[in-house]
């Protein structure tokens, strides 16, 4: 019975949190640079650009939610929103790093022809 009561209290505290209106955008798909075509990398670059814009909007939304909740917001809510912000920033960095690694891999797999003098 104690476990049931504990679960009910935990569940009730979650309902006391403000509704989260921010939606995390889907990840951009980055092709394998060694096997991708230039067109695939260009399309991925556009997908990454769109993802970065959407993720910046998501992070701004998270920050706005936290700011609007104010200092009286439950500690759990504040912690959740700070974590969502930090994870969003880290995810953006990883997507950018992944894309750049695949561009380097593509360049290694597709060296530019040497120019004749």
C-alpha positions as CSV (number, residue, x, y, z in Angstrom):
1,X,0.0,0.0,0.0
2,X,2.9,2.4,0.7
3,X,4.2,1.8,-2.8
4,X,0.8,2.6,-4.3
5,X,0.6,5.8,-2.2
6,X,4.1,6.8,-3.2
7,X,3.2,6.3,-6.9
8,X,0.0,8.4,-6.5
9,X,1.9,11.2,-4.9
10,X,4.6,11.2,-7.6
11,X,1.9,11.1,-10.3
12,X,0.0,14.0,-8.7
13,X,3.2,16.0,-8.5
14,X,3.7,15.6,-12.2
15,X,0.2,16.9,-12.9
16,X,1.1,20.0,-10.9
17,X,3.8,20.8,-13.4
18,X,3.0,23.3,-16.1
19,X,2.2,21.7,-19.5
20,X,5.2,21.5,-21.8
21,X,4.4,23.1,-25.1
22,X,7.9,22.8,-26.7
23,X,8.4,20.0,-29.2
24,X,11.8,18.6,-29.9
25,X,12.4,18.6,-33.6
26,X,13.4,15.3,-35.3
27,X,17.1,14.8,-35.9
28,X,18.6,15.5,-39.3
29,X,19.8,12.4,-41.1
30,X,23.5,12.6,-42.1
31,X,24.6,10.2,-44.8
32,X,27.8,8.2,-44.7
33,X,30.4,10.5,-46.3
34,X,32.4,7.7,-47.8
35,X,29.5,6.4,-49.8
36,X,27.3,9.5,-50.3
37,X,27.0,11.5,-53.5
38,X,27.6,15.2,-53.5
39,X,23.8,15.7,-54.0
40,X,23.1,13.6,-50.9
41,X,25.5,15.7,-48.9
42,X,24.0,18.9,-50.2
43,X,20.5,17.7,-49.2
44,X,21.8,16.7,-45.8
45,X,23.4,20.2,-45.4
46,X,20.0,21.7,-46.0
47,X,18.3,19.2,-43.6
48,X,20.9,20.1,-40.9
49,X,20.3,23.8,-41.5
50,X,16.5,23.3,-41.1
51,X,17.1,21.1,-38.0
52,X,19.4,23.8,-36.4
53,X,16.8,26.5,-37.0
54,X,14.1,24.3,-35.5
55,X,16.3,23.3,-32.5
56,X,17.1,27.0,-31.8
57,X,13.3,27.6,-31.8
58,X,12.9,24.6,-29.4
59,X,15.5,25.9,-27.0
60,X,14.0,29.4,-27.1
61,X,10.6,27.8,-26.3
62,X,12.1,25.8,-23.4
63,X,13.7,29.0,-22.0
64,X,10.5,30.9,-22.4
65,X,8.6,28.1,-20.6
66,X,11.1,28.3,-17.7
67,X,11.0,32.1,-17.6
68,X,7.2,32.3,-17.7
69,X,7.0,29.7,-14.8
70,X,9.0,32.1,-12.6
71,X,10.9,31.4,-9.5
72,X,7.9,29.8,-7.9
73,X,7.9,26.9,-10.4
74,X,8.4,23.5,-8.8
75,X,12.0,22.5,-8.6
76,X,11.4,19.4,-10.7
77,X,10.0,21.5,-13.5
78,X,13.0,23.9,-13.3
79,X,15.4,21.0,-13.4
80,X,13.6,19.4,-16.3
81,X,13.6,22.6,-18.4
82,X,17.3,23.2,-17.7
83,X,18.0,19.6,-18.7
84,X,16.0,20.0,-21.9
85,X,17.9,23.2,-22.8
86,X,21.3,21.6,-22.2
87,X,20.4,18.4,-24.0
88,X,19.2,20.4,-27.0
89,X,22.4,22.4,-27.2
90,X,24.5,19.2,-26.9
91,X,22.4,17.5,-29.6
92,X,23.0,20.4,-31.9
93,X,26.7,20.2,-31.4
94,X,26.7,16.5,-32.1
95,X,24.7,16.9,-35.3
96,X,27.0,19.6,-36.5
97,X,30.1,17.5,-35.6
98,X,28.6,14.4,-37.3
99,X,27.9,16.4,-40.5
100,X,31.4,17.8,-40.6
101,X,32.9,14.4,-40.1
102,X,31.0,13.0,-43.0
103,X,32.0,15.9,-45.2
104,X,35.6,15.2,-44.4
105,X,35.0,11.5,-45.1
106,X,33.4,12.4,-48.5
107,X,36.4,14.6,-49.4
108,X,38.8,11.8,-48.5
109,X,36.8,9.3,-50.6
110,X,36.4,11.8,-53.5
111,X,39.7,13.7,-53.8
112,X,39.6,16.7,-56.2
113,X,41.3,16.0,-59.5
114,X,44.7,17.6,-59.7
115,X,44.8,20.6,-62.0
116,X,47.1,20.6,-64.9
117,X,49.6,23.4,-65.3
